[in-house]
Amino acid sequence: MKPFVLALFLASLGVLAGAQTVAPDVEPGRIDAERARISAERSRLEAGFLAEDAACYQKFAVNSCLGKINVRRREAMADLRRQEILLNDEERKMKGAEQIRKTEEKSSLEKQQEAADRRAKALEDYQSRLDREKKKQEDRAAAQSSEKANSEASAEKLKGHQEKVQARTGKQAAAAEEAKKYNDRQKEAQEHRAQHESDQLKRTKPPAKSLPLPE
């Protein structure tokens, strides 16, 4: 029986060492496989121990034989139980790491979404500022164009008024010149008539009587 116990002990140590070196992020499938292996190993060992128990009843010192088998049974089963505990710890670590990964991933996604929202908001604000500035420039250009049009209209109106004033002044000056010429002609005609009448009087006036001689 000693070779069997030694082999079982070495196998248990190998399994235990292998279980202790399992990484926290081991795949769930491997943990399930380890549990299935431990369960199969437990069944196999239990079957072997039961066979040994039956053999003890063929011996004289039954209780002593059974006691030794129970000691080995407890050690083997305790070792398998330790392997299960290690697997359970490993699974908890794996689930904890997965939860942390999911939390970090969720946090990262939320941060990425927040960053994307901030970029979109900044772009929207920038576009809004551009639109407002464009509207201001268009309003300013429209106001300048309207002001220019009003200025040109005022200048054109003033020009037309000045031309009318100049035309009216020209007409008045021409009328004054015509009136002056008319008055000059009238005056000249009057002077001419007066001269003519004077000449006529001189020609038709009888000679003056001579003064009497002194006595």
CNS distance restraints for C-alpha pairs under 8 A (distance, minus, plus):
assign (resid   1 and name CA) (resid   5 and name CA) 6.36 0.50 0.50
assign (resid   2 and name CA) (resid   6 and name CA) 6.11 0.50 0.50
assign (resid   3 and name CA) (resid   7 and name CA) 6.06 0.50 0.50
assign (resid   4 and name CA) (resid   8 and name CA) 6.09 0.50 0.50
assign (resid   5 and name CA) (resid   9 and name CA) 6.02 0.50 0.50
assign (resid   5 and name CA) (resid  72 and name CA) 7.62 0.50 0.50
assign (resid   6 and name CA) (resid  10 and name CA) 6.12 0.50 0.50
assign (resid   7 and name CA) (resid  11 and name CA) 5.98 0.50 0.50
assign (resid   8 and name CA) (resid  12 and name CA) 6.02 0.50 0.50
assign (resid   8 and name CA) (resid  76 and name CA) 7.70 0.50 0.50
assign (resid   9 and name CA) (resid  13 and name CA) 6.17 0.50 0.50
assign (resid   9 and name CA) (resid  76 and name CA) 7.63 0.50 0.50
assign (resid  10 and name CA) (resid  14 and name CA) 6.14 0.50 0.50
assign (resid  11 and name CA) (resid  15 and name CA) 6.13 0.50 0.50
assign (resid  12 and name CA) (resid  16 and name CA) 5.94 0.50 0.50
assign (resid  12 and name CA) (resid  76 and name CA) 7.66 0.50 0.50
assign (resid  12 and name CA) (resid  79 and name CA) 6.66 0.50 0.50
assign (resid  12 and name CA) (resid  80 and name CA) 7.50 0.50 0.50
assign (resid  13 and name CA) (resid  17 and name CA) 5.93 0.50 0.50
assign (resid  14 and name CA) (resid  18 and name CA) 5.99 0.50 0.50
assign (resid  15 and name CA) (resid  19 and name CA) 5.99 0.50 0.50
assign (resid  15 and name CA) (resid  83 and name CA) 7.51 0.50 0.50
assign (resid  16 and name CA) (resid  20 and name CA) 6.11 0.50 0.50
assign (resid  16 and name CA) (resid  79 and name CA) 7.80 0.50 0.50
assign (resid  16 and name CA) (resid  82 and name CA) 7.80 0.50 0.50
assign (resid  16 and name CA) (resid  83 and name CA) 5.86 0.50 0.50
assign (resid  17 and name CA) (resid  21 and name CA) 6.35 0.50 0.50
assign (resid  18 and name CA) (resid  22 and name CA) 6.50 0.50 0.50
assign (resid  19 and name CA) (resid  83 and name CA) 6.55 0.50 0.50
assign (resid  19 and name CA) (resid  86 and name CA) 6.58 0.50 0.50
assign (resid  19 and name CA) (resid  87 and name CA) 6.89 0.50 0.50
assign (resid  20 and name CA) (resid  86 and name CA) 6.88 0.50 0.50
assign (resid  22 and name CA) (resid  26 and name CA) 6.65 0.50 0.50
assign (resid  22 and name CA) (resid  90 and name CA) 7.47 0.50 0.50
assign (resid  23 and name CA) (resid  90 and name CA) 7.63 0.50 0.50
assign (resid  24 and name CA) (resid  90 and name CA) 5.59 0.50 0.50
assign (resid  24 and name CA) (resid  91 and name CA) 7.40 0.50 0.50
assign (resid  24 and name CA) (resid  93 and name CA) 5.55 0.50 0.50
assign (resid  24 and name CA) (resid  94 and name CA) 5.04 0.50 0.50
assign (resid  24 and name CA) (resid  97 and name CA) 7.62 0.50 0.50
assign (resid  25 and name CA) (resid  93 and name CA) 7.50 0.50 0.50
assign (resid  25 and name CA) (resid  94 and name CA) 4.88 0.50 0.50
assign (resid  25 and name CA) (resid  97 and name CA) 7.05 0.50 0.50
assign (resid  25 and name CA) (resid  98 and name CA) 7.89 0.50 0.50
assign (resid  26 and name CA) (resid  30 and name CA) 6.88 0.50 0.50
assign (resid  26 and name CA) (resid  31 and name CA) 7.36 0.50 0.50
assign (resid  26 and name CA) (resid  90 and name CA) 7.90 0.50 0.50
assign (resid  26 and name CA) (resid  94 and name CA) 6.76 0.50 0.50
assign (resid  27 and name CA) (resid  31 and name CA) 6.76 0.50 0.50
assign (resid  28 and name CA) (resid  32 and name CA) 6.28 0.50 0.50
assign (resid  28 and name CA) (resid  91 and name CA) 7.64 0.50 0.50
assign (resid  29 and name CA) (resid  33 and name CA) 6.13 0.50 0.50
assign (resid  30 and name CA) (resid  34 and name CA) 6.11 0.50 0.50
assign (resid  31 and name CA) (resid  35 and name CA) 6.19 0.50 0.50
assign (resid  31 and name CA) (resid  87 and name CA) 6.67 0.50 0.50
assign (resid  31 and name CA) (resid  91 and name CA) 7.27 0.50 0.50
assign (resid  32 and name CA) (resid  36 and name CA) 6.17 0.50 0.50
assign (resid  33 and name CA) (resid  37 and name CA) 6.13 0.50 0.50
assign (resid  34 and name CA) (resid  38 and name CA) 6.13 0.50 0.50
assign (resid  34 and name CA) (resid  87 and name CA) 7.81 0.50 0.50
assign (resid  35 and name CA) (resid  39 and name CA) 6.08 0.50 0.50
assign (resid  35 and name CA) (resid  84 and name CA) 6.96 0.50 0.50
assign (resid  35 and name CA) (resid  87 and name CA) 7.76 0.50 0.50
assign (resid  36 and name CA) (resid  40 and name CA) 6.08 0.50 0.50
assign (resid  37 and name CA) (resid  41 and name CA) 5.97 0.50 0.50
assign (resid  38 and name CA) (resid  42 and name CA) 6.00 0.50 0.50
assign (resid  38 and name CA) (resid  80 and name CA) 6.39 0.50 0.50
assign (resid  38 and name CA) (resid  83 and name CA) 7.78 0.50 0.50
assign (resid  38 and name CA) (resid  84 and name CA) 7.48 0.50 0.50
assign (resid  39 and name CA) (resid  43 and name CA) 6.22 0.50 0.50
assign (resid  40 and name CA) (resid  44 and name CA) 6.08 0.50 0.50
assign (resid  41 and name CA) (resid  45 and name CA) 6.00 0.50 0.50
assign (resid  42 and name CA) (resid  46 and name CA) 5.94 0.50 0.50
assign (resid  42 and name CA) (resid  77 and name CA) 6.92 0.50 0.50
assign (resid  42 and name CA) (resid  80 and name CA) 7.18 0.50 0.50
assign (resid  43 and name CA) (resid  47 and name CA) 6.09 0.50 0.50
assign (resid  44 and name CA) (resid  48 and name CA) 6.28 0.50 0.50
assign (resid  45 and name CA) (resid  49 and name CA) 6.07 0.50 0.50
assign (resid  45 and name CA) (resid  73 and name CA) 7.91 0.50 0.50
assign (resid  45 and name CA) (resid  76 and name CA) 7.86 0.50 0.50
assign (resid  46 and name CA) (resid  50 and name CA) 6.03 0.50 0.50
assign (resid  46 and name CA) (resid  73 and name CA) 7.65 0.50 0.50
assign (resid  47 and name CA) (resid  51 and name CA) 6.26 0.50 0.50
assign (resid  48 and name CA) (resid  52 and name CA) 6.26 0.50 0.50
assign (resid  49 and name CA) (resid  53 and name CA) 6.03 0.50 0.50
assign (resid  49 and name CA) (resid  69 and name CA) 6.76 0.50 0.50
assign (resid  49 and name CA) (resid  73 and name CA) 6.84 0.50 0.50
assign (resid  50 and name CA) (resid  54 and name CA) 6.22 0.50 0.50
assign (resid  51 and name CA) (resid  55 and name CA) 6.32 0.50 0.50
assign (resid  52 and name CA) (resid  56 and name CA) 6.25 0.50 0.50
assign (resid  52 and name CA) (resid  69 and name CA) 7.22 0.50 0.50
assign (resid  53 and name CA) (resid  57 and name CA) 6.85 0.50 0.50
assign (resid  53 and name CA) (resid  65 and name CA) 7.79 0.50 0.50
assign (resid  53 and name CA) (resid  66 and name CA) 6.00 0.50 0.50
assign (resid  53 and name CA) (resid  69 and name CA) 7.15 0.50 0.50
assign (resid  54 and name CA) (resid  58 and name CA) 7.32 0.50 0.50
assign (resid  55 and name CA) (resid  59 and name CA) 7.21 0.50 0.50
assign (resid  56 and name CA) (resid  61 and name CA) 7.66 0.50 0.50
assign (resid  56 and name CA) (resid  62 and name CA) 5.28 0.50 0.50
assign (resid  56 and name CA) (resid  63 and name CA) 7.98 0.50 0.50
assign (resid  56 and name CA) (resid  65 and name CA) 5.62 0.50 0.50
assign (resid  56 and name CA) (resid  66 and name CA) 6.31 0.50 0.50
assign (resid  57 and name CA) (resid  62 and name CA) 5.52 0.50 0.50
assign (resid  58 and name CA) (resid  62 and name CA) 7.62 0.50 0.50
assign (resid  61 and name CA) (resid  65 and name CA) 6.20 0.50 0.50
assign (resid  62 and name CA) (resid  66 and name CA) 6.07 0.50 0.50
assign (resid  63 and name CA) (resid  67 and name CA) 5.92 0.50 0.50
assign (resid  64 and name CA) (resid  68 and name CA) 6.32 0.50 0.50
assign (resid  65 and name CA) (resid  69 and name CA) 6.34 0.50 0.50
assign (resid  66 and name CA) (resid  70 and name CA) 6.05 0.50 0.50
assign (resid  67 and name CA) (resid  71 and name CA) 6.25 0.50 0.50
assign (resid  68 and name CA) (resid  72 and name CA) 6.49 0.50 0.50
assign (resid  69 and name CA) (resid  73 and name CA) 5.98 0.50 0.50
assign (resid  70 and name CA) (resid  74 and name CA) 5.96 0.50 0.50
assign (resid  71 and name CA) (resid  75 and name CA) 6.25 0.50 0.50
assign (resid  72 and name CA) (resid  76 and name CA) 6.01 0.50 0.50
assign (resid  73 and name CA) (resid  77 and name CA) 5.94 0.50 0.50
assign (resid  74 and name CA) (resid  78 and name CA) 5.76 0.50 0.50
assign (resid  75 and name CA) (resid  79 and name CA) 6.05 0.50 0.50
assign (resid  76 and name CA) (resid  80 and name CA) 6.29 0.50 0.50
assign (resid  77 and name CA) (resid  81 and name CA) 6.01 0.50 0.50
assign (resid  78 and name CA) (resid  82 and name CA) 6.09 0.50 0.50
assign (resid  79 and name CA) (resid  83 and name CA) 6.31 0.50 0.50
assign (resid  80 and name CA) (resid  84 and name CA) 6.27 0.50 0.50
assign (resid  81 and name CA) (resid  85 and name CA) 6.18 0.50 0.50
assign (resid  82 and name CA) (resid  86 and name CA) 6.15 0.50 0.50
assign (resid  83 and name CA) (resid  87 and name CA) 6.16 0.50 0.50
assign (resid  84 and name CA) (resid  88 and name CA) 6.04 0.50 0.50
assign (resid  85 and name CA) (resid  89 and name CA) 6.10 0.50 0.50
assign (resid  86 and name CA) (resid  90 and name CA) 5.95 0.50 0.50
assign (resid  87 and name CA) (resid  91 and name CA) 5.95 0.50 0.50
assign (resid  88 and name CA) (resid  92 and name CA) 6.12 0.50 0.50
assign (resid  89 and name CA) (resid  93 and name CA) 6.12 0.50 0.50
assign (resid  90 and name CA) (resid  94 and name CA) 6.03 0.50 0.50
assign (resid  91 and name CA) (resid  95 and name CA) 6.01 0.50 0.50
assign (resid  92 and name CA) (resid  96 and name CA) 5.90 0.50 0.50
assign (resid  93 and name CA) (resid  97 and name CA) 5.92 0.50 0.50
assign (resid  94 and name CA) (resid  98 and name CA) 5.98 0.50 0.50
assign (resid  95 and name CA) (resid  99 and name CA) 5.96 0.50 0.50
assign (resid  96 and name CA) (resid 100 and name CA) 6.07 0.50 0.50
assign (resid  97 and name CA) (resid 101 and name CA) 5.97 0.50 0.50
assign (resid  98 and name CA) (resid 102 and name CA) 6.02 0.50 0.50
assign (resid  99 and name CA) (resid 103 and name CA) 5.96 0.50 0.50
assign (resid 100 and name CA) (resid 104 and name CA) 5.94 0.50 0.50
assign (resid 101 and name CA) (resid 105 and name CA) 5.82 0.50 0.50
assign (resid 102 and name CA) (resid 106 and name CA) 5.85 0.50 0.50
assign (resid 103 and name CA) (resid 107 and name CA) 5.91 0.50 0.50
assign (resid 104 and name CA) (resid 108 and name CA) 5.77 0.50 0.50
assign (resid 105 and name CA) (resid 109 and name CA) 5.95 0.50 0.50
assign (resid 106 and name CA) (resid 110 and name CA) 5.98 0.50 0.50
assign (resid 107 and name CA) (resid 111 and name CA) 5.97 0.50 0.50
assign (resid 108 and name CA) (resid 112 and name CA) 5.96 0.50 0.50
assign (resid 109 and name CA) (resid 113 and name CA) 5.96 0.50 0.50
assign (resid 110 and name CA) (resid 114 and name CA) 5.96 0.50 0.50
assign (resid 111 and name CA) (resid 115 and name CA) 5.96 0.50 0.50
assign (resid 112 and name CA) (resid 116 and name CA) 5.99 0.50 0.50
assign (resid 113 and name CA) (resid 117 and name CA) 5.97 0.50 0.50
assign (resid 114 and name CA) (resid 118 and name CA) 6.04 0.50 0.50
assign (resid 115 and name CA) (resid 119 and name CA) 6.11 0.50 0.50
assign (resid 116 and name CA) (resid 120 and name CA) 6.04 0.50 0.50
assign (resid 117 and name CA) (resid 121 and name CA) 5.95 0.50 0.50
assign (resid 118 and name CA) (resid 122 and name CA) 5.95 0.50 0.50
assign (resid 119 and name CA) (resid 123 and name CA) 6.00 0.50 0.50
assign (resid 120 and name CA) (resid 124 and name CA) 6.00 0.50 0.50
assign (resid 121 and name CA) (resid 125 and name CA) 6.03 0.50 0.50
assign (resid 122 and name CA) (resid 126 and name CA) 6.01 0.50 0.50
assign (resid 123 and name CA) (resid 127 and name CA) 6.03 0.50 0.50
assign (resid 124 and name CA) (resid 128 and name CA) 5.99 0.50 0.50
assign (resid 125 and name CA) (resid 129 and name CA) 6.12 0.50 0.50
assign (resid 126 and name CA) (resid 130 and name CA) 6.19 0.50 0.50
assign (resid 127 and name CA) (resid 131 and name CA) 6.09 0.50 0.50
assign (resid 128 and name CA) (resid 132 and name CA) 6.11 0.50 0.50
assign (resid 129 and name CA) (resid 133 and name CA) 6.00 0.50 0.50
assign (resid 130 and name CA) (resid 134 and name CA) 5.95 0.50 0.50
assign (resid 131 and name CA) (resid 135 and name CA) 6.04 0.50 0.50
assign (resid 132 and name CA) (resid 136 and name CA) 6.12 0.50 0.50
assign (resid 133 and name CA) (resid 137 and name CA) 6.15 0.50 0.50
assign (resid 134 and name CA) (resid 138 and name CA) 6.10 0.50 0.50
assign (resid 135 and name CA) (resid 139 and name CA) 6.01 0.50 0.50
assign (resid 136 and name CA) (resid 140 and name CA) 5.91 0.50 0.50
assign (resid 137 and name CA) (resid 141 and name CA) 5.94 0.50 0.50
assign (resid 138 and name CA) (resid 142 and name CA) 5.98 0.50 0.50
assign (resid 139 and name CA) (resid 143 and name CA) 5.98 0.50 0.50
assign (resid 140 and name CA) (resid 144 and name CA) 6.04 0.50 0.50
assign (resid 141 and name CA) (resid 145 and name CA) 5.95 0.50 0.50
assign (resid 142 and name CA) (resid 146 and name CA) 5.97 0.50 0.50
assign (resid 143 and name CA) (resid 147 and name CA) 5.88 0.50 0.50
assign (resid 144 and name CA) (resid 148 and name CA) 5.92 0.50 0.50
assign (resid 145 and name CA) (resid 149 and name CA) 6.02 0.50 0.50
assign (resid 146 and name CA) (resid 150 and name CA) 5.99 0.50 0.50
assign (resid 147 and name CA) (resid 151 and name CA) 5.92 0.50 0.50
assign (resid 148 and name CA) (resid 152 and name CA) 5.96 0.50 0.50
assign (resid 149 and name CA) (resid 153 and name CA) 5.97 0.50 0.50
assign (resid 150 and name CA) (resid 154 and name CA) 5.96 0.50 0.50
assign (resid 151 and name CA) (resid 155 and name CA) 5.98 0.50 0.50
assign (resid 152 and name CA) (resid 156 and name CA) 5.94 0.50 0.50
assign (resid 153 and name CA) (resid 157 and name CA) 5.96 0.50 0.50
assign (resid 154 and name CA) (resid 158 and name CA) 5.96 0.50 0.50
assign (resid 155 and name CA) (resid 159 and name CA) 5.94 0.50 0.50
assign (resid 156 and name CA) (resid 160 and name CA) 6.10 0.50 0.50
assign (resid 157 and name CA) (resid 161 and name CA) 6.13 0.50 0.50
assign (resid 158 and name CA) (resid 162 and name CA) 6.01 0.50 0.50
assign (resid 159 and name CA) (resid 163 and name CA) 6.04 0.50 0.50
assign (resid 160 and name CA) (resid 164 and name CA) 6.08 0.50 0.50
assign (resid 161 and name CA) (resid 165 and name CA) 6.06 0.50 0.50
assign (resid 162 and name CA) (resid 166 and name CA) 5.91 0.50 0.50
assign (resid 163 and name CA) (resid 167 and name CA) 5.88 0.50 0.50
assign (resid 164 and name CA) (resid 168 and name CA) 5.91 0.50 0.50
assign (resid 165 and name CA) (resid 169 and name CA) 5.86 0.50 0.50
assign (resid 166 and name CA) (resid 170 and name CA) 5.84 0.50 0.50
assign (resid 167 and name CA) (resid 171 and name CA) 6.06 0.50 0.50
assign (resid 168 and name CA) (resid 172 and name CA) 6.04 0.50 0.50
assign (resid 169 and name CA) (resid 173 and name CA) 5.95 0.50 0.50
assign (resid 170 and name CA) (resid 174 and name CA) 5.98 0.50 0.50
assign (resid 171 and name CA) (resid 175 and name CA) 5.90 0.50 0.50
assign (resid 172 and name CA) (resid 176 and name CA) 5.94 0.50 0.50
assign (resid 173 and name CA) (resid 177 and name CA) 6.02 0.50 0.50
assign (resid 174 and name CA) (resid 178 and name CA) 6.02 0.50 0.50
assign (resid 175 and name CA) (resid 179 and name CA) 5.97 0.50 0.50
assign (resid 176 and name CA) (resid 180 and name CA) 6.03 0.50 0.50
assign (resid 177 and name CA) (resid 181 and name CA) 6.06 0.50 0.50
assign (resid 178 and name CA) (resid 182 and name CA) 5.94 0.50 0.50
assign (resid 179 and name CA) (resid 183 and name CA) 5.99 0.50 0.50
assign (resid 180 and name CA) (resid 184 and name CA) 5.95 0.50 0.50
assign (resid 181 and name CA) (resid 185 and name CA) 6.05 0.50 0.50
assign (resid 182 and name CA) (resid 186 and name CA) 6.08 0.50 0.50
assign (resid 183 and name CA) (resid 187 and name CA) 5.94 0.50 0.50
assign (resid 184 and name CA) (resid 188 and name CA) 5.90 0.50 0.50
assign (resid 185 and name CA) (resid 189 and name CA) 5.93 0.50 0.50
assign (resid 186 and name CA) (resid 190 and name CA) 6.04 0.50 0.50
assign (resid 187 and name CA) (resid 191 and name CA) 6.05 0.50 0.50
assign (resid 188 and name CA) (resid 192 and name CA) 5.96 0.50 0.50
assign (resid 189 and name CA) (resid 193 and name CA) 6.08 0.50 0.50
assign (resid 190 and name CA) (resid 194 and name CA) 5.99 0.50 0.50
assign (resid 191 and name CA) (resid 195 and name CA) 6.00 0.50 0.50
assign (resid 192 and name CA) (resid 196 and name CA) 6.05 0.50 0.50
assign (resid 193 and name CA) (resid 197 and name CA) 5.91 0.50 0.50
assign (resid 194 and name CA) (resid 198 and name CA) 6.00 0.50 0.50
assign (resid 195 and name CA) (resid 199 and name CA) 6.09 0.50 0.50
assign (resid 196 and name CA) (resid 200 and name CA) 6.11 0.50 0.50
assign (resid 197 and name CA) (resid 201 and name CA) 6.18 0.50 0.50
assign (resid 198 and name CA) (resid 202 and name CA) 6.26 0.50 0.50
assign (resid 199 and name CA) (resid 203 and name CA) 6.34 0.50 0.50
assign (resid 200 and name CA) (resid 204 and name CA) 6.34 0.50 0.50
assign (resid 201 and name CA) (resid 205 and name CA) 5.92 0.50 0.50
